[in-house]
Amino acid sequence: MTDLPTRVTINEDGPREGLQIEPAYVPTADKIALIDALSRTGIAEIQTVSFVNPRKVPQWTDAEQVVAGITLRPGVRYTSLYLNARGLDRALATGRLNVEGGISLSASATFLARNMDMTPERQRETRREMIAVFKGAGVPITKGSVNAAFGCNFEGDIPLAKLLATLDDVFALAAEAEVILDTIGLSDTMGWAMPSQVTRTIGAIRDRHPDQALSLHLHDTRGMAIANAQAGLAMGVADFDTSVGGLGGCPFAAHRGAAGNLCTEDFVLLCHESGIETGIDLDALIEASEMAERIVGHPLPGSVRSGGTLQQIRKRLAAA
């Protein structure tokens, strides 16, 4: 039995997460052009930039300039990443972004120490501090998430019980703040998830929280992103983070052979061929993917860009 959704929401992470790991600096004009191209595809949400320490993520020294330069398209949500009050202030100061708060915890204490130089206890305390900042700024807190939800290059497998305990901590922080989270995201930060694990994990969460909307953030480090996405779809998940061309990766999750995020155009093809609506023009999306590849100057791992869509082939066969 499957529970395929009739429509999915796709949150495009390519500009922000995809470009941040590129070793060569991407010019501001190219970043703006890619975001504008993605805006014209029908994608509902685009994570544009990171408001983070430029010494740690040099690619986003121009975050404000990029946000100022993009053409805002009606119906598209433009978001950004911020990890602290300073980053939030920078995002709010642009006056051009959809700014929402979230409660994010890591299921891997080792990754948390490497990524943010803190313990789980300190992370929970910093989340309380950020919740107060969000409330003080009038920013709604709508999302919860667990990073390294399925496994960690530095710690190994994340047992389901540990993931569920981390999720309980997210809900406890939300209850303490008297907020209800619209969505809970599970991030396969280092590409450890397998389809059976995705099915089992979502099933366990649904048993505990049957009405909670879930989202998936998948990486393709071991070639499993599209299979894991299919497993999520079969369990009724209708909210996915993706990256055009398969760009991306966390710069603090270093691993030999690490690949990017779930490729947007490959996932859109899967949805369309499964009868699931996305609201996205796949041909326009492929053009944006081709642009992304030109901008970074090296091949990207997405498959549909080079293989073409089945609809294109059907049209050629019908015309023959």
KOLLO-870646 format. One record per residue (C-alpha): residue in one letter; chain; residue number from 1; y, z, x. Coordinates in pm, 1 decimal. Each point is the difference from the previous one (the first is absolute). Layout:
N
- resn_chain_resi_c2_c3_c1
- a_A_NUM_Y_Z_X .
...
This chain:
320
- resn_chain_resi_c2_c3_c1
- m_A_1_0.0_0.0_0.0 .
- t_A_2_350.1_-79.8_121.4 .
- d_A_3_344.3_94.2_-118.9 .
- l_A_4_212.7_-289.4_126.1 .
- p_A_5_368.4_31.5_-91.7 .
- t_A_6_163.0_-288.2_-185.0 .
- r_A_7_305.7_13.4_226.2 .
- v_A_8_79.8_152.2_336.9 .
- t_A_9_322.1_106.9_168.8 .
- i_A_10_38.9_-111.3_360.6 .
- n_A_11_230.4_187.3_234.5 .
- e_A_12_83.0_-221.8_298.7 .
- d_A_13_11.3_195.5_327.9 .
- g_A_14_19.1_-295.1_238.5 .
- p_A_15_367.0_17.8_99.9 .
- r_A_16_-1.1_373.7_67.2 .
- e_A_17_-348.3_90.2_120.4 .
- g_A_18_-91.9_-347.1_117.2 .
- l_A_19_294.4_-63.1_227.3 .
- q_A_20_27.9_350.9_142.8 .
- i_A_21_-307.0_-46.5_219.4 .
- e_A_22_106.6_-338.3_140.7 .
- p_A_23_61.7_31.8_377.3 .
- a_A_24_279.0_-259.9_3.3 .
- y_A_25_321.6_87.6_-181.1 .
- v_A_26_39.7_-200.4_-321.8 .
- p_A_27_361.9_-114.1_-52.3 .
- t_A_28_185.0_147.4_-295.3 .
- a_A_29_50.6_-341.5_-160.9 .
- d_A_30_-374.9_-66.8_6.5 .
- k_A_31_-76.1_334.7_-164.1 .
- i_A_32_250.4_-78.0_-274.8 .
- a_A_33_-140.8_-349.9_-50.1 .
- l_A_34_-355.4_132.8_-38.1 .
- i_A_35_102.7_264.6_-254.3 .
- d_A_36_196.9_-258.9_-198.4 .
- a_A_37_-297.5_-239.5_2.1 .
- l_A_38_-230.9_274.4_-125.8 .
- s_A_39_255.1_87.8_-269.2 .
- r_A_40_-45.0_-348.3_-147.1 .
- t_A_41_-379.1_23.7_-38.6 .
- g_A_42_-15.7_238.8_-295.9 .
- i_A_43_-99.7_304.7_204.8 .
- a_A_44_106.3_314.4_-183.0 .
- e_A_45_84.9_222.2_296.3 .
- i_A_46_88.6_-60.9_364.4 .
- q_A_47_17.3_272.6_261.9 .
- t_A_48_279.0_-137.4_211.9 .
- v_A_49_77.9_222.8_299.6 .
- s_A_50_-61.0_336.3_167.5 .
- f_A_51_277.8_252.8_41.4 .
- v_A_52_-162.5_173.7_294.0 .
- n_A_53_82.9_93.3_357.8 .
- p_A_54_72.3_-332.9_174.2 .
- r_A_55_-135.0_137.3_328.2 .
- k_A_56_-342.2_35.5_-164.5 .
- v_A_57_16.4_-319.8_-207.4 .
- p_A_58_244.0_-234.3_178.4 .
- q_A_59_-68.3_-282.8_-244.5 .
- w_A_60_212.7_178.5_-260.3 .
- t_A_61_318.3_62.3_193.1 .
- d_A_62_159.6_-247.0_-243.5 .
- a_A_63_-126.3_154.7_-325.5 .
- e_A_64_345.6_30.2_-158.5 .
- q_A_65_93.6_-356.4_95.5 .
- v_A_66_-318.7_-138.1_-153.3 .
- v_A_67_53.1_184.1_-328.3 .
- a_A_68_361.7_-113.9_-12.7 .
- g_A_69_-101.2_-362.6_57.1 .
- i_A_70_-281.4_-51.0_-251.1 .
- t_A_71_63.7_-166.9_-334.4 .
- l_A_72_-102.5_243.4_-273.1 .
- r_A_73_-200.0_-177.1_-268.4 .
- p_A_74_-16.8_141.2_-356.6 .
- g_A_75_-338.4_146.9_-82.9 .
- v_A_76_-93.7_76.0_361.9 .
- r_A_77_-4.8_355.6_131.4 .
- y_A_78_123.0_30.9_359.2 .
- t_A_79_-122.7_313.7_174.5 .
- s_A_80_-7.8_145.0_351.1 .
- l_A_81_-171.3_263.6_209.9 .
- y_A_82_167.4_329.7_94.8 .
- l_A_83_-173.7_301.6_148.3 .
- n_A_84_277.4_258.9_-3.8 .
- a_A_85_337.7_88.4_-150.2 .
- r_A_86_186.9_-216.2_250.4 .
- g_A_87_-206.3_-305.3_-92.8 .
- l_A_88_47.0_70.6_-369.5 .
- d_A_89_376.0_25.0_46.1 .
- r_A_90_1.9_-336.3_176.4 .
- a_A_91_-198.7_-160.2_-281.5 .
- l_A_92_226.9_143.0_-267.8 .
- a_A_93_311.7_-104.2_190.2 .
- t_A_94_-93.5_-368.1_-26.6 .
- g_A_95_46.2_13.8_-377.8 .
- r_A_96_-241.6_-293.0_-28.8 .
- l_A_97_-348.1_153.3_-2.7 .
- n_A_98_-234.7_157.1_-253.7 .
- v_A_99_-29.9_349.8_140.8 .
- e_A_100_-278.6_229.9_-116.1 .
- g_A_101_-159.8_309.7_144.2 .
- g_A_102_-362.7_60.1_80.3 .
- i_A_103_-240.7_268.1_118.2 .
- s_A_104_-222.4_-127.6_279.9 .
- l_A_105_-263.2_192.5_194.4 .
- s_A_106_-253.7_-102.0_263.0 .
- a_A_107_-371.9_61.7_-42.9 .
- s_A_108_-36.4_-6.5_380.6 .
- a_A_109_158.0_284.8_193.0 .
- t_A_110_-54.2_-186.5_327.9 .
- f_A_111_181.8_-311.3_-119.4 .
- l_A_112_277.5_219.2_-138.6 .
- a_A_113_45.9_161.8_340.7 .
- r_A_114_14.8_-338.9_173.8 .
- n_A_115_211.2_-171.1_-264.2 .
- m_A_116_249.9_275.2_-84.7 .
- d_A_117_-68.1_275.8_253.4 .
- m_A_118_-71.8_265.3_-262.8 .
- t_A_119_-278.0_206.0_-154.4 .
- p_A_120_-113.1_-30.4_-365.1 .
- e_A_121_173.5_329.4_-72.8 .
- r_A_122_324.2_-125.0_148.6 .
- q_A_123_-33.7_-328.3_-188.7 .
- r_A_124_-26.3_183.7_-330.7 .
- e_A_125_310.3_199.0_91.0 .
- t_A_126_193.8_-315.8_90.7 .
- r_A_127_-103.3_-150.6_-332.7 .
- r_A_128_147.8_301.3_-177.9 .
- e_A_129_317.9_-53.5_199.2 .
- m_A_130_12.3_-368.6_-95.3 .
- i_A_131_-65.0_80.7_-365.2 .
- a_A_132_309.6_219.4_9.1 .
- v_A_133_194.5_-284.2_163.1 .
- f_A_134_-117.1_-247.3_-265.9 .
- k_A_135_100.3_236.0_-279.0 .
- g_A_136_334.2_72.1_158.9 .
- a_A_137_72.2_-372.2_24.3 .
- g_A_138_-116.2_-69.7_-355.4 .
- v_A_139_-286.1_-217.5_128.2 .
- p_A_140_-302.4_-6.0_-234.5 .
- i_A_141_-334.7_101.2_150.7 .
- t_A_142_-253.4_-243.8_-141.4 .
- k_A_143_-278.6_-59.8_250.8 .
- g_A_144_-261.3_195.3_188.1 .
- s_A_145_-219.3_-132.6_277.7 .
- v_A_146_-267.6_86.8_252.2 .
- n_A_147_0.5_-169.9_340.3 .
- a_A_148_-315.7_-53.5_207.0 .
- a_A_149_-179.8_41.0_-331.3 .
- f_A_150_-328.7_-162.3_105.3 .
- g_A_151_-27.9_53.8_374.2 .
- c_A_152_183.6_50.9_326.2 .
- n_A_153_-31.3_-160.2_344.0 .
- f_A_154_65.9_340.3_156.9 .
- e_A_155_-198.7_225.4_-233.0 .
- g_A_156_-273.0_-221.4_-145.2 .
- d_A_157_-119.3_-10.2_-359.6 .
- i_A_158_204.8_186.0_-257.9 .
- p_A_159_-246.7_175.5_-232.7 .
- l_A_160_69.2_-50.3_-368.8 .
- a_A_161_38.0_375.9_-45.0 .
- k_A_162_277.6_3.4_261.6 .
- l_A_163_181.0_-289.5_-167.0 .
- l_A_164_-20.7_172.1_-338.0 .
- a_A_165_127.8_324.8_151.1 .
- t_A_166_297.1_-185.1_150.5 .
- l_A_167_65.8_-159.6_-336.7 .
- d_A_168_-11.2_345.3_-158.7 .
- d_A_169_272.7_103.2_245.4 .
- v_A_170_212.9_-297.1_-111.7 .
- f_A_171_-37.4_101.4_-364.5 .
- a_A_172_72.3_363.7_87.2 .
- l_A_173_326.7_-95.9_169.7 .
- a_A_174_93.3_-211.8_-303.0 .
- a_A_175_-76.5_285.9_-239.5 .
- e_A_176_198.8_239.7_216.9 .
- a_A_177_294.7_-241.7_-22.5 .
- e_A_178_-55.9_-46.0_-375.0 .
- v_A_179_-39.0_-377.0_26.9 .
- i_A_180_-265.2_-232.8_-138.4 .
- l_A_181_-111.4_-277.4_234.9 .
- d_A_182_-21.8_-346.3_-154.5 .
- t_A_183_-233.6_-138.8_267.0 .
- i_A_184_-231.0_133.3_269.3 .
- g_A_185_-49.7_-231.5_296.3 .
- l_A_186_-300.9_-2.4_230.5 .
- s_A_187_75.9_-147.8_341.0 .
- d_A_188_-276.6_-137.3_221.3 .
- t_A_189_235.8_38.1_293.7 .
- m_A_190_-248.5_-97.5_271.1 .
- g_A_191_-236.8_-230.1_-186.8 .
- w_A_192_-301.4_228.5_-42.4 .
- a_A_193_-65.5_-58.6_-370.4 .
- m_A_194_-308.7_-179.3_-128.2 .
- p_A_195_-41.4_-130.9_-358.4 .
- s_A_196_-261.5_258.6_-96.1 .
- q_A_197_227.5_273.8_134.2 .
- v_A_198_295.9_-134.4_-199.3 .
- t_A_199_-213.1_0.3_-315.5 .
- r_A_200_-130.0_350.0_64.0 .
- t_A_201_343.0_139.1_86.0 .
- i_A_202_179.5_-145.2_-299.6 .
- g_A_203_-282.4_114.7_-225.7 .
- a_A_204_30.1_355.8_131.0 .
- i_A_205_376.7_3.7_-48.9 .
- r_A_206_-34.5_-143.1_-350.3 .
- d_A_207_-250.5_273.4_-85.7 .
- r_A_208_263.3_260.3_90.4 .
- h_A_209_312.1_-184.9_-114.6 .
- p_A_210_-107.2_-259.0_-259.6 .
- d_A_211_352.9_-98.1_-101.8 .
- q_A_212_152.4_-22.5_348.4 .
- a_A_213_117.3_-347.0_108.6 .
- l_A_214_-122.1_-89.3_348.9 .
- s_A_215_109.2_-247.7_264.6 .
- l_A_216_-167.8_-128.1_316.0 .
- h_A_217_146.8_-77.1_342.6 .
- l_A_218_-268.9_-182.5_197.7 .
- h_A_219_-24.5_-119.3_359.2 .
- d_A_220_-224.2_-277.7_128.1 .
- t_A_221_-93.9_144.3_338.8 .
- r_A_222_-369.3_-62.6_-63.0 .
- g_A_223_32.4_-292.4_-240.5 .
- m_A_224_-58.1_212.9_-310.1 .
- a_A_225_343.4_-6.0_-165.6 .
- i_A_226_-71.9_-269.4_-260.7 .
- a_A_227_-344.4_147.7_-77.2 .
- n_A_228_155.6_344.9_-38.5 .
- a_A_229_265.8_-148.4_-226.4 .
- q_A_230_-272.2_-152.6_-217.5 .
- a_A_231_-169.1_339.3_-20.1 .
- g_A_232_329.9_154.7_-104.3 .
- l_A_233_55.9_-265.6_-264.6 .
- a_A_234_-348.8_58.1_-138.0 .
- m_A_235_89.4_368.0_-39.6 .
- g_A_236_315.0_-88.8_-192.6 .
- v_A_237_260.8_47.2_273.0 .
- a_A_238_302.6_-213.1_-91.1 .
- d_A_239_248.5_80.4_277.6 .
- f_A_240_-38.2_-131.2_356.7 .
- d_A_241_205.0_-9.8_317.6 .
- t_A_242_-36.8_-330.6_185.1 .
- s_A_243_161.0_-186.2_287.5 .
- v_A_244_88.1_-368.2_13.1 .
- g_A_245_-222.4_-187.0_242.7 .
- g_A_246_-189.2_321.3_76.8 .
- l_A_247_286.8_131.0_212.7 .
- g_A_248_8.5_363.7_90.4 .
- g_A_249_-157.2_309.2_139.8 .
- c_A_250_111.3_349.7_86.0 .
- p_A_251_143.0_20.2_354.2 .
- f_A_252_-133.8_355.9_28.7 .
- a_A_253_-359.5_-89.0_-98.6 .
- a_A_254_-75.3_-196.1_314.2 .
- h_A_255_-346.1_-150.5_14.1 .
- r_A_256_-138.7_-295.6_189.2 .
- g_A_257_-22.4_-299.2_-232.5 .
- a_A_258_201.9_163.4_-277.6 .
- a_A_259_102.7_-245.4_-270.0 .
- g_A_260_271.5_1.7_-261.6 .
- n_A_261_14.5_85.6_-365.9 .
- l_A_262_-174.3_-155.4_-295.8 .
- c_A_263_137.2_-354.9_-3.2 .
- t_A_264_222.7_-60.8_-301.1 .
- e_A_265_-90.0_-364.0_-63.6 .
- d_A_266_-373.3_60.1_47.2 .
- f_A_267_12.3_287.4_-248.0 .
- v_A_268_204.5_-203.5_-249.7 .
- l_A_269_-261.3_-277.1_16.9 .
- l_A_270_-274.7_254.2_-67.4 .
- c_A_271_189.1_133.6_-300.9 .
- h_A_272_78.2_-342.2_-146.0 .
- e_A_273_-358.8_-120.2_38.9 .
- s_A_274_-114.4_323.0_-169.1 .
- g_A_275_227.5_-57.2_-298.9 .
- i_A_276_241.4_276.3_101.4 .
- e_A_277_371.1_-66.5_-41.0 .
- t_A_278_238.5_70.4_287.5 .
- g_A_279_320.7_-176.0_-107.1 .
- i_A_280_6.9_-163.3_344.1 .
- d_A_281_41.6_-370.0_85.3 .
- l_A_282_-276.7_-44.6_256.8 .
- d_A_283_140.3_-324.1_141.2 .
- a_A_284_337.0_166.3_61.5 .
- l_A_285_-179.3_294.9_155.9 .
- i_A_286_-187.7_-226.8_240.7 .
- e_A_287_333.9_-151.1_105.4 .
- a_A_288_127.8_351.2_70.8 .
- s_A_289_-314.4_68.7_202.6 .
- e_A_290_58.0_-314.4_205.1 .
- m_A_291_354.8_121.5_63.3 .
- a_A_292_-130.5_339.1_112.2 .
- e_A_293_-231.8_-166.6_249.2 .
- r_A_294_284.9_-208.6_140.4 .
- i_A_295_220.9_307.5_29.2 .
- v_A_296_-248.4_210.6_197.2 .
- g_A_297_-108.8_-296.1_210.9 .
- h_A_298_-375.3_57.4_-8.0 .
- p_A_299_-287.3_-65.1_-243.3 .
- l_A_300_-36.2_239.2_-291.7 .
- p_A_301_-343.5_94.4_-137.0 .
- g_A_302_42.8_-106.9_-363.7 .
- s_A_303_-249.9_-261.6_-118.4 .
- v_A_304_156.5_-169.1_-304.0 .
- r_A_305_293.7_-129.7_205.1 .
- s_A_306_-233.8_-220.1_205.5 .
- g_A_307_-284.3_-53.6_-247.9 .
- g_A_308_213.7_-80.7_-304.0 .
- t_A_309_-44.0_119.0_-356.3 .
- l_A_310_-288.0_-101.7_-223.1 .
- q_A_311_252.3_-115.0_-260.0 .
- q_A_312_140.9_-250.7_247.9 .
- i_A_313_-347.4_-139.6_62.6 .
- r_A_314_-77.8_-14.6_-372.2 .
- k_A_315_315.6_-203.6_-58.6 .
- r_A_316_-93.8_-245.5_273.3 .
- l_A_317_-350.9_-37.8_-139.9 .
- a_A_318_134.0_-53.6_-353.2 .
- a_A_319_237.4_-269.4_122.7 .
- a_A_320_-267.2_-183.7_198.9 .
